């Protein structure tokens, strides 16, 4: 299985964090209107954190960082 390099990993993680922020903002907006969301803020945080951990496992270890 091919692994991600550091830049690819960074892009994926930053994209997930941006998506997390957007989803949480949408949930807050719905709640402000008095509606119930299918997902909670905690669920979004949990799913995004799990996805980030999977990305970190699939990322090539930077040997230069290990030497420092």
N, C-alpha and C positions, 0 to 999 in steps of 0.2 A: 504494500500500500504506500502510495506517495504521501510524503509529509509536507506541511506548509513551511515556507521560510518565514523569517521574522517579520518582514513587511506584510506578507499575506495574512499572517496571524494578527498583526496590528490592525489591518484594514477590517478584518472580520470582527474583532473585538470592539473596535470603535463603532462599527455599524450596529452591532447588537446593543451597545450602550445608548446610541442615538434612538434606536427603536424602542428601548426600554423607556426612555424619557418621553417619547411621543405617546406610547401606550398609556403610561401613567397620567399624562396630561389629559388624554381622552377620557380615562376613567374618572378623574376629578371633575371634568366638565360635565359628564353624564350625571354624577352624583349631585353636582350643584343644581342641575335641572330637576332633581328629584327622581331620577330614574336609577334602576339597578343595572350594573354591568355584569356580564357573564363571568368575567375574570376580576380578581381583586389585585390590588397593588402588590401584595405579598406573593401571589402566585406568579405574576409577571417577573418579579425580582428573582424568585426561585428558579424559574425556567431559564431565564437569561444567564444566571450564575452557573447553572449546570451546563449550558451550551458553551460558555466561556471556558469552563474546566475541560470540556472535551476538546476544544480547539487547542488549549495549551498542551494536552497530551499528544495531539497530532502535529505539534510544531517541532521542527528540528532544533536540537540543543545547540546553542551558540557556544562553540569551544573557546572563543576569545573572552567571553564573559566569565567562564569558569576559571580561567587562569588568574584573574584579578583578585 
